[in-house]
Amino acid sequence: MNFDQAKTLRLQRWRATLDDQDFRMQNPEGHRETLHEMAATLRDEGLIDHLEQFDMNEMADAAYWHAVEELQNSPGHYRGASTYDVVQIDNGSLLGTISRSIFNFESDEPRGASFAYDGKVYSDADGVRLTLGLSPKIGRISGLVLEMNGRRYQLVETERMIAGVTHRPISDADAYRALIDAAQVAHEERNLRAFEKLRPHIESAAFCMCPACLDRFDAREDCPTCAGKGFVTKAAPAGLR
């Protein structure tokens, strides 16, 4: 393979990663980091120059901003780096937990000596699904709702791995407000490094943007839904309210 062929092939792989919407929406920070690392490797190997690397990094950053803006206006997404309680929506009973995409029942379900867990979550072009180890049963995950055996379960996030450290969701309203304000400044200034450190903590928090005033300064002061906070507590299954 000559130089031009090698460069074309590697650039095609980079472009395919850039266009991988599932990866981008599932982990915007990881998607951007991977693209930057791929571009740096191409430069180190002499396949691109510094200007080409700069342009590729600019495209990666633009894809990141586009992804986080979409995520702000969309319902919750399943995150493979998170731990969830799987709670039945109509009565609040705990079915089990999902941790790093591994599912285990709350009760002592028989799983067989060769199985270390009860099920696993997979993500592919067909969506997100939960497959149980000892049966062909498959549950479908849409947003943060699991549908399986005719029942619906809420995935309640209890932990998330962020930059290699496990964090519990922020539950202090003042701390959340401070994060939101800091992230807004970082977003307006296009300070990507600051924003990407804040965003996962905001997303995993026990709160979310007020659906009535959308945290707009001119509307939130008199908003009866959030009492002027600009955010509300995330809805919980009926049995946990």
Backbone bond lengths (Angstrom), bond angles and torsions (degrees), N, CA, C in turn:
res aa  C-N    CA-C-N  psi(-1)  N-CA   C-N-CA  omega(-1)  CA-C   N-CA-C  phi
1 M - - - 1.464 - - 1.533 109.24 -
2 N 1.334 116.59 125.04 1.456 119.36 -179.02 1.539 111.30 -82.49
3 F 1.328 114.87 177.83 1.471 120.96 -175.45 1.525 111.59 -59.02
4 D 1.318 117.11 -48.54 1.471 120.20 -177.00 1.526 111.76 -63.51
5 Q 1.326 116.48 -39.39 1.467 119.99 178.73 1.531 111.08 -65.71
6 A 1.338 116.05 -42.69 1.467 120.13 179.30 1.518 110.73 -63.27
7 K 1.329 116.18 -43.05 1.469 120.00 179.81 1.525 110.93 -63.60
8 T 1.324 116.27 -44.63 1.475 120.06 -179.56 1.517 111.23 -61.19
9 L 1.337 116.41 -44.79 1.461 120.51 -178.92 1.527 111.16 -62.82
10 R 1.325 117.05 -45.80 1.463 120.54 -177.59 1.526 111.18 -68.11
11 L 1.327 116.87 -36.61 1.463 119.62 177.91 1.529 110.73 -68.22
12 Q 1.324 116.60 -33.64 1.464 119.72 176.15 1.525 110.89 -64.57
13 R 1.328 116.82 -38.57 1.470 120.45 177.55 1.521 110.35 -66.05
14 W 1.320 116.47 -41.09 1.467 119.90 178.08 1.520 110.26 -62.65
15 R 1.318 116.75 -44.24 1.470 121.09 179.97 1.527 110.93 -63.28
16 A 1.340 117.17 -40.07 1.464 120.43 178.54 1.528 110.58 -62.44
17 T 1.334 116.61 -38.89 1.463 120.06 176.93 1.522 110.76 -67.05
18 L 1.329 116.92 -41.74 1.467 120.90 177.54 1.522 111.12 -58.17
19 D 1.336 116.22 -39.01 1.466 121.61 -176.38 1.526 113.36 -86.94
20 D 1.317 117.73 1.11 1.469 121.37 -178.63 1.533 109.08 -76.22
21 Q 1.317 115.65 92.71 1.462 120.61 -174.68 1.521 112.30 -65.50
22 D 1.337 117.48 -37.76 1.467 119.97 179.94 1.525 110.44 -60.85
23 F 1.314 117.13 -46.26 1.461 122.05 178.69 1.533 109.79 -62.62
24 R 1.321 115.85 -44.18 1.466 120.31 -177.05 1.521 111.60 -63.00
25 M 1.328 117.17 -42.65 1.463 120.37 -177.25 1.525 111.83 -80.70
26 Q 1.321 117.56 -30.16 1.455 121.24 179.57 1.526 111.49 -71.49
27 N 1.327 116.35 -38.67 1.466 120.57 -176.31 1.530 109.12 -149.78
28 P 1.330 118.07 79.79 1.474 120.72 -176.55 1.524 112.80 -57.61
29 E 1.340 116.34 -40.40 1.464 119.05 -179.58 1.527 111.12 -66.85
30 G 1.331 116.72 -43.94 1.453 120.96 179.02 1.526 111.70 -65.26
31 H 1.323 116.71 -37.39 1.466 121.83 178.97 1.524 110.26 -62.53
32 R 1.316 116.60 -47.43 1.471 120.78 179.88 1.529 110.56 -63.90
33 E 1.342 116.86 -44.55 1.464 120.47 -178.54 1.527 111.18 -61.60
34 T 1.335 116.43 -41.50 1.457 120.52 179.45 1.520 111.27 -62.35
35 L 1.334 116.82 -43.36 1.464 120.69 179.74 1.528 111.46 -63.12
36 H 1.330 116.49 -41.05 1.458 120.13 178.56 1.535 110.50 -65.31
37 E 1.327 116.76 -40.81 1.467 120.12 179.58 1.526 111.24 -65.61
38 M 1.322 116.91 -39.73 1.462 120.81 178.96 1.532 110.35 -64.32
39 A 1.336 116.53 -41.48 1.461 120.22 179.51 1.528 110.80 -66.13
40 A 1.337 116.94 -39.34 1.465 120.50 179.14 1.525 110.73 -64.18
41 T 1.326 116.73 -39.08 1.466 120.48 178.35 1.529 110.99 -65.11
42 L 1.323 116.49 -40.89 1.462 120.85 177.83 1.529 111.06 -61.08
43 R 1.326 115.76 -40.94 1.469 119.46 178.69 1.530 110.48 -67.45
44 D 1.344 116.53 -44.41 1.466 120.02 -179.51 1.524 111.90 -61.11
45 E 1.319 116.72 -31.88 1.458 121.04 -179.49 1.526 112.37 -85.64
46 G 1.336 116.39 0.12 1.455 120.21 177.24 1.518 114.89 79.37
47 L 1.341 117.16 12.79 1.465 120.18 -178.67 1.527 111.99 -83.89
48 I 1.329 117.44 -23.38 1.458 121.75 174.82 1.522 108.00 -136.36
49 D 1.331 116.05 163.00 1.455 119.46 176.93 1.531 109.87 -101.52
50 H 1.323 116.94 -178.71 1.458 121.29 -175.83 1.530 111.66 -63.98
51 L 1.320 117.74 -36.45 1.459 120.24 -179.83 1.525 110.84 -66.51
52 E 1.337 116.44 -41.74 1.469 119.64 177.64 1.528 110.60 -64.70
53 Q 1.327 116.51 -39.21 1.459 120.07 177.37 1.527 110.53 -62.07
54 F 1.322 116.13 -43.19 1.469 120.64 178.76 1.526 110.29 -59.02
55 D 1.325 116.96 -45.91 1.468 120.52 -179.64 1.531 111.19 -62.96
56 M 1.324 116.78 -40.16 1.461 120.39 179.74 1.531 110.77 -66.82
57 N 1.311 117.11 -40.35 1.461 120.47 177.82 1.523 111.10 -65.68
58 E 1.319 116.49 -35.93 1.466 120.10 176.47 1.526 110.76 -63.25
59 M 1.317 117.33 -40.48 1.467 120.77 177.41 1.522 110.84 -66.31
60 A 1.328 116.79 -38.95 1.466 120.41 177.97 1.525 110.73 -63.61
61 D 1.324 116.62 -41.32 1.464 120.59 179.48 1.524 110.86 -66.65
62 A 1.336 116.48 -40.11 1.466 120.46 178.73 1.524 110.53 -63.27
63 A 1.339 116.83 -39.46 1.467 120.60 177.84 1.526 110.59 -64.46
64 Y 1.331 116.60 -36.45 1.470 120.76 178.34 1.521 110.75 -63.38
65 W 1.328 117.14 -49.79 1.463 120.15 -179.44 1.529 110.98 -60.92
66 H 1.324 116.05 -39.54 1.462 119.50 179.05 1.528 110.61 -63.39
67 A 1.325 116.80 -41.89 1.462 120.96 -179.17 1.522 111.61 -64.12
68 V 1.334 117.58 -46.47 1.467 119.10 -175.73 1.529 110.70 -69.48
69 E 1.328 117.79 -30.04 1.457 119.72 176.47 1.524 110.53 -68.55
70 E 1.335 116.62 -37.26 1.463 120.06 175.51 1.521 111.13 -66.29
71 L 1.316 116.82 -41.32 1.459 121.19 -178.08 1.522 111.98 -65.39
72 Q 1.333 117.47 -30.94 1.462 120.87 179.75 1.522 111.34 -64.43
73 N 1.330 116.40 -26.52 1.463 120.86 -176.41 1.524 112.45 -108.09
74 S 1.317 116.72 18.70 1.459 120.24 -178.08 1.525 109.63 -126.43
75 P 1.340 117.20 159.93 1.471 119.76 177.23 1.515 110.95 -67.89
76 G 1.331 116.56 174.05 1.456 120.77 -177.65 1.520 112.49 -58.86
77 H 1.307 115.91 151.25 1.457 122.52 178.59 1.527 109.41 -118.78
78 Y 1.342 115.52 144.69 1.456 120.00 174.39 1.515 109.33 -66.53
79 R 1.338 116.70 134.20 1.457 122.14 179.62 1.529 109.71 -119.42
80 G 1.315 116.35 124.10 1.454 120.33 -178.94 1.515 113.42 -65.60
81 A 1.338 117.63 -20.82 1.473 121.10 -179.68 1.521 112.14 -87.93
82 S 1.327 117.58 5.58 1.464 120.89 -175.22 1.529 112.24 -107.41
83 T 1.332 114.60 162.63 1.455 122.92 172.59 1.522 107.75 -113.72
84 Y 1.335 116.55 134.87 1.466 121.54 -176.25 1.526 111.48 -129.04
85 D 1.320 115.72 144.44 1.458 121.47 161.31 1.523 106.74 -85.90
86 V 1.328 116.97 133.96 1.459 121.86 179.66 1.533 106.55 -101.16
87 V 1.325 116.22 105.32 1.464 122.32 -169.02 1.522 110.18 -115.35
88 Q 1.337 116.82 128.75 1.455 120.46 178.36 1.523 109.43 -65.70
89 I 1.319 116.13 128.47 1.464 120.77 -170.03 1.520 112.76 -66.75
90 D 1.326 118.56 -39.53 1.469 118.62 -172.43 1.529 114.17 -79.81
91 N 1.342 118.23 -21.54 1.470 117.76 -178.39 1.535 114.27 -131.73
92 G 1.316 117.87 -4.15 1.463 120.55 176.20 1.514 115.22 77.79
93 S 1.333 118.36 8.59 1.465 119.39 -179.45 1.530 110.06 -75.19
94 L 1.333 115.72 145.15 1.455 121.94 -177.18 1.525 109.91 -87.80
95 L 1.334 116.56 117.24 1.458 121.10 177.66 1.522 110.75 -80.26
96 G 1.325 116.32 -41.17 1.456 120.81 -177.76 1.509 110.74 173.15
97 T 1.314 116.16 -160.11 1.463 121.24 -179.52 1.526 109.83 -133.98
98 I 1.325 114.99 151.45 1.456 122.40 171.34 1.516 106.69 -119.06
99 S 1.326 116.63 123.65 1.458 121.00 179.73 1.513 108.87 -132.86
100 R 1.343 116.70 118.64 1.459 121.98 -176.83 1.530 110.20 52.88
101 S 1.323 115.53 41.59 1.470 124.68 176.96 1.529 114.50 73.55
102 I 1.347 118.03 7.77 1.456 121.96 175.94 1.524 109.02 -101.97
103 F 1.349 116.39 128.08 1.470 121.70 -177.80 1.519 110.83 -104.03
104 N 1.335 115.78 136.34 1.460 122.14 172.23 1.523 109.76 -135.42
105 F 1.335 116.02 136.32 1.459 120.76 176.35 1.526 110.48 -66.04
106 E 1.311 115.89 151.12 1.455 120.92 175.39 1.522 110.26 -69.08
107 S 1.326 116.81 -40.32 1.456 120.98 177.64 1.519 109.82 -85.36
108 D 1.326 116.84 169.65 1.465 121.74 -178.04 1.527 110.48 -82.45
109 E 1.302 115.58 76.01 1.460 120.08 177.45 1.533 109.00 -74.71
110 P 1.346 117.16 141.48 1.473 118.83 177.59 1.524 110.35 -67.83
111 R 1.311 116.82 127.30 1.449 119.45 -179.05 1.529 111.81 -122.58
112 G 1.298 118.35 -6.18 1.461 120.51 179.20 1.513 111.44 86.35
113 A 1.307 116.36 150.61 1.459 121.14 -175.00 1.527 112.85 -65.21
114 S 1.340 116.12 -25.48 1.465 118.75 -176.05 1.526 112.70 -88.49
115 F 1.318 118.08 -0.63 1.455 121.46 -178.30 1.527 110.55 -110.53
116 A 1.320 115.62 127.78 1.467 120.29 178.18 1.518 111.50 -92.22
117 Y 1.313 116.73 -6.66 1.468 120.67 -179.16 1.530 108.59 -153.42
118 D 1.347 115.72 170.16 1.464 120.90 -174.20 1.517 113.94 -92.44
119 G 1.300 117.44 -23.49 1.461 119.86 -178.36 1.508 110.97 -170.67
120 K 1.332 114.96 175.86 1.455 119.78 -178.22 1.518 109.74 -147.31
121 V 1.326 115.11 146.12 1.457 121.64 178.57 1.524 108.76 -95.18
122 Y 1.334 115.29 132.39 1.456 121.57 178.26 1.521 109.59 -121.73
123 S 1.323 116.02 143.73 1.462 121.62 175.39 1.520 108.56 -122.28
124 D 1.334 116.03 131.26 1.463 120.26 176.43 1.522 108.58 -153.24
125 A 1.318 116.12 -166.17 1.465 120.71 -176.44 1.525 111.87 -62.71
126 D 1.333 117.23 -22.23 1.469 120.92 -178.87 1.528 112.42 -88.25
127 G 1.321 117.74 -2.03 1.455 121.03 178.81 1.520 112.05 117.60
128 V 1.329 114.89 -158.05 1.465 121.42 -178.05 1.524 108.09 -111.94
129 R 1.331 117.00 131.18 1.463 119.82 -177.02 1.528 110.25 -138.62
130 L 1.324 115.50 152.88 1.459 122.92 173.76 1.518 108.20 -109.49
131 T 1.326 117.12 122.47 1.456 122.28 178.58 1.521 108.34 -112.54
132 L 1.332 116.40 127.04 1.457 121.22 179.49 1.526 110.12 -84.28
133 G 1.329 116.99 144.15 1.455 121.88 -171.31 1.517 115.83 -66.55
134 L 1.335 118.11 -38.10 1.465 120.71 -173.40 1.525 113.29 -104.23
135 S 1.328 117.53 14.14 1.457 119.28 179.71 1.510 109.54 -152.66
136 P 1.334 116.67 163.57 1.460 119.58 177.54 1.528 112.69 -81.37
137 K 1.320 117.09 7.11 1.465 120.13 -176.64 1.530 110.65 -63.82
138 I 1.302 114.77 135.31 1.464 120.64 179.53 1.522 108.89 -129.49
139 G 1.321 115.51 129.57 1.452 120.88 174.54 1.514 109.39 -105.03
140 R 1.314 116.82 145.53 1.451 121.97 179.96 1.525 109.75 -105.04
141 I 1.324 116.34 133.23 1.461 121.19 178.82 1.520 108.73 -108.60
142 S 1.330 115.62 120.38 1.465 122.42 176.24 1.512 107.33 -120.09
143 G 1.332 116.52 118.06 1.458 118.64 -173.18 1.514 108.76 64.16
144 L 1.329 116.13 -117.93 1.462 121.00 176.22 1.530 110.80 -120.50
145 V 1.319 116.12 32.48 1.466 121.63 178.04 1.521 109.11 -121.55
146 L 1.323 115.89 127.10 1.461 123.22 176.70 1.521 108.31 -100.87
147 E 1.321 116.91 129.42 1.466 122.38 173.95 1.515 108.40 -112.96
148 M 1.339 115.94 121.09 1.461 120.84 -177.06 1.514 109.53 -154.64
149 N 1.317 116.77 134.80 1.475 122.68 178.75 1.528 111.81 55.86
150 G 1.331 116.48 35.08 1.454 120.17 177.91 1.513 114.62 76.90
151 R 1.322 117.75 4.81 1.460 121.56 178.96 1.524 109.47 -115.14
152 R 1.338 114.48 158.90 1.456 120.50 179.95 1.532 109.31 -118.31
153 Y 1.315 115.18 135.78 1.462 121.39 -177.42 1.532 109.60 -127.42
154 Q 1.320 115.23 139.23 1.459 121.18 175.41 1.524 109.24 -90.70
155 L 1.336 116.96 134.59 1.458 121.02 172.97 1.525 107.78 -91.08
156 V 1.327 116.38 111.93 1.460 122.37 -177.68 1.524 107.98 -102.82
157 E 1.309 117.17 111.57 1.459 121.22 -175.26 1.520 110.91 -69.56
158 T 1.328 116.40 130.24 1.464 121.24 179.59 1.530 112.34 -116.37
159 E 1.338 117.16 -21.74 1.462 121.55 178.53 1.521 108.64 -153.15
160 R 1.344 115.00 156.20 1.465 120.01 172.79 1.519 109.41 -147.02
161 M 1.319 114.48 137.99 1.457 120.38 174.66 1.527 107.95 -84.16
162 I 1.339 116.46 117.18 1.460 122.20 -179.39 1.521 108.03 -125.64
163 A 1.323 116.29 119.06 1.470 122.01 -179.37 1.528 111.44 52.19
164 G 1.337 115.81 40.52 1.450 120.95 175.50 1.515 115.72 82.11
165 V 1.333 117.43 2.66 1.465 121.61 -178.78 1.536 108.63 -122.51
166 T 1.340 116.66 135.90 1.460 121.11 179.43 1.524 110.00 -82.16
167 H 1.323 116.27 127.40 1.458 122.30 -179.75 1.525 109.91 -124.73
168 R 1.319 116.60 144.24 1.457 121.49 171.34 1.515 108.10 -87.70
169 P 1.339 118.40 149.67 1.465 120.88 -179.76 1.535 112.04 -58.91
170 I 1.308 116.41 138.72 1.461 121.20 177.99 1.523 109.58 -65.23
171 S 1.335 116.04 128.86 1.466 120.76 -178.90 1.518 112.35 -120.81
172 D 1.331 117.11 2.25 1.459 121.98 178.21 1.524 108.95 -92.89
173 A 1.336 116.47 121.62 1.465 121.23 -174.66 1.524 112.30 -63.03
174 D 1.322 118.05 -40.00 1.466 120.64 -179.53 1.527 111.23 -66.46
175 A 1.326 116.66 -40.56 1.459 120.50 178.52 1.527 110.56 -65.07
176 Y 1.325 115.80 -39.32 1.470 120.01 178.64 1.519 110.75 -64.46
177 R 1.323 117.51 -43.82 1.458 121.49 178.95 1.531 110.52 -60.37
178 A 1.331 116.47 -41.24 1.461 120.64 179.26 1.529 110.56 -63.36
179 L 1.338 116.98 -41.18 1.460 120.45 177.72 1.519 111.50 -63.33
180 I 1.334 116.47 -43.37 1.464 120.85 -179.92 1.521 110.62 -60.57
181 D 1.323 116.57 -45.25 1.462 120.43 -179.10 1.523 111.35 -64.97
182 A 1.344 116.38 -41.94 1.463 120.08 179.41 1.527 110.88 -65.43
183 A 1.324 116.36 -39.34 1.460 120.27 179.94 1.525 110.93 -67.87
184 Q 1.319 116.49 -36.41 1.468 119.88 178.91 1.529 110.59 -63.35
185 V 1.332 116.63 -43.07 1.466 120.60 177.68 1.531 110.17 -63.13
186 A 1.337 116.51 -44.44 1.464 120.48 179.80 1.525 110.85 -62.18
187 H 1.335 116.15 -39.44 1.466 120.47 179.41 1.517 110.87 -65.82
188 E 1.319 117.56 -45.03 1.465 121.43 -179.15 1.522 111.20 -64.12
189 E 1.316 116.50 -35.01 1.465 120.89 -179.59 1.524 112.51 -89.39
190 R 1.343 116.01 2.16 1.464 122.39 -176.49 1.530 110.95 52.22
191 N 1.344 114.80 39.59 1.464 121.08 176.09 1.520 107.21 -86.23
192 L 1.311 115.91 87.41 1.454 120.68 -171.45 1.515 112.52 -65.21
193 R 1.323 117.03 -41.90 1.466 119.63 -176.74 1.526 111.29 -62.13
194 A 1.326 117.02 -40.39 1.467 119.72 178.27 1.516 110.77 -69.83
195 F 1.329 116.60 -42.12 1.462 120.62 -176.16 1.522 111.97 -65.01
196 E 1.339 116.87 -42.82 1.460 118.90 -175.97 1.535 112.27 -69.13
197 K 1.329 117.55 -20.19 1.458 120.39 175.35 1.525 111.22 -77.79
198 L 1.332 116.67 -29.90 1.461 121.52 -176.87 1.526 113.10 -86.83
199 R 1.336 117.08 -36.95 1.461 121.42 -169.61 1.533 114.34 -56.77
200 P 1.344 120.09 -46.87 1.472 118.29 -179.10 1.527 113.32 -61.32
201 H 1.336 117.41 -34.29 1.472 120.21 178.41 1.527 110.56 -69.20
202 I 1.327 116.67 -36.58 1.463 120.67 177.89 1.523 110.14 -67.82
203 E 1.319 116.32 -44.71 1.461 120.74 -177.86 1.528 112.06 -63.80
204 S 1.324 117.54 -37.74 1.466 121.15 -175.52 1.524 113.21 -87.72
205 A 1.318 118.25 -3.75 1.462 121.63 -176.15 1.520 112.21 -65.07
206 A 1.320 115.40 166.79 1.471 121.02 179.78 1.521 111.83 -77.33
207 F 1.334 117.03 2.55 1.459 121.90 -177.30 1.525 110.41 -121.79
208 C 1.334 115.28 166.40 1.455 121.15 174.88 1.526 108.66 -149.94
209 M 1.300 116.08 166.03 1.461 120.94 -177.86 1.529 111.26 -58.90
210 C 1.315 116.48 139.98 1.465 121.11 178.53 1.522 109.40 -62.48
211 P 1.345 118.33 126.27 1.467 120.53 -178.28 1.525 113.11 -72.74
212 A 1.323 117.01 -14.66 1.467 120.22 -177.50 1.525 112.05 -88.19
213 C 1.326 117.07 -54.39 1.473 120.30 -176.66 1.520 113.20 -97.46
214 L 1.337 117.45 -10.82 1.471 122.82 -179.70 1.526 111.85 54.70
215 D 1.329 115.73 28.38 1.463 122.51 177.19 1.531 112.37 60.13
216 R 1.320 116.58 26.07 1.467 119.91 175.25 1.523 109.03 -78.14
217 F 1.320 116.25 133.34 1.455 121.22 -173.85 1.537 111.85 -57.70
218 D 1.317 117.06 -39.30 1.466 120.62 -176.13 1.522 112.92 -75.86
219 A 1.336 117.27 -15.60 1.463 120.20 -176.04 1.515 113.86 -110.08
220 R 1.320 117.80 -27.15 1.462 119.09 -170.97 1.530 113.37 -74.11
221 E 1.347 117.95 -26.20 1.468 120.03 -175.49 1.521 111.94 -57.74
222 D 1.314 117.63 -39.92 1.466 121.87 -178.82 1.520 112.43 -106.80
223 C 1.329 117.16 17.87 1.470 120.40 -176.75 1.526 110.42 -76.52
224 P 1.329 118.65 119.99 1.471 120.40 179.60 1.527 113.00 -74.45
225 T 1.320 117.34 -20.83 1.463 120.33 -177.29 1.519 111.96 -70.62
226 C 1.337 116.95 -43.08 1.466 120.64 -177.06 1.523 113.39 -111.34
227 A 1.355 116.41 1.50 1.470 121.63 -179.94 1.536 111.93 56.18
228 G 1.326 115.20 37.28 1.453 119.67 175.22 1.514 115.45 85.37
229 K 1.321 118.27 0.59 1.467 120.63 -177.47 1.523 113.22 -79.34
230 G 1.320 116.47 -30.51 1.456 120.25 -175.93 1.516 113.30 89.01
231 F 1.337 116.76 -3.00 1.458 121.08 178.78 1.518 109.78 -148.91
232 V 1.324 115.73 162.86 1.470 122.02 179.44 1.518 108.73 -133.80
233 T 1.319 115.37 163.45 1.461 120.05 175.90 1.521 109.39 -73.68
234 K 1.316 116.26 137.92 1.453 119.84 179.96 1.529 110.12 -60.74
235 A 1.318 115.62 142.98 1.454 120.88 -179.40 1.521 110.65 -64.45
236 A 1.328 116.05 140.65 1.467 121.82 178.11 1.522 109.44 -113.44
237 P 1.337 118.70 155.41 1.453 121.62 175.04 1.516 111.38 -53.92
238 A 1.331 116.32 151.89 1.462 120.85 -174.02 1.519 113.69 -51.97
239 G 1.311 116.91 -41.15 1.450 120.16 -176.23 1.524 114.33 -72.71
240 L 1.334 116.99 -11.59 1.468 120.08 -179.16 1.518 113.05 -105.78
241 R 1.320 117.97 1.40 1.457 120.03 -178.43 1.511 111.82 -78.75
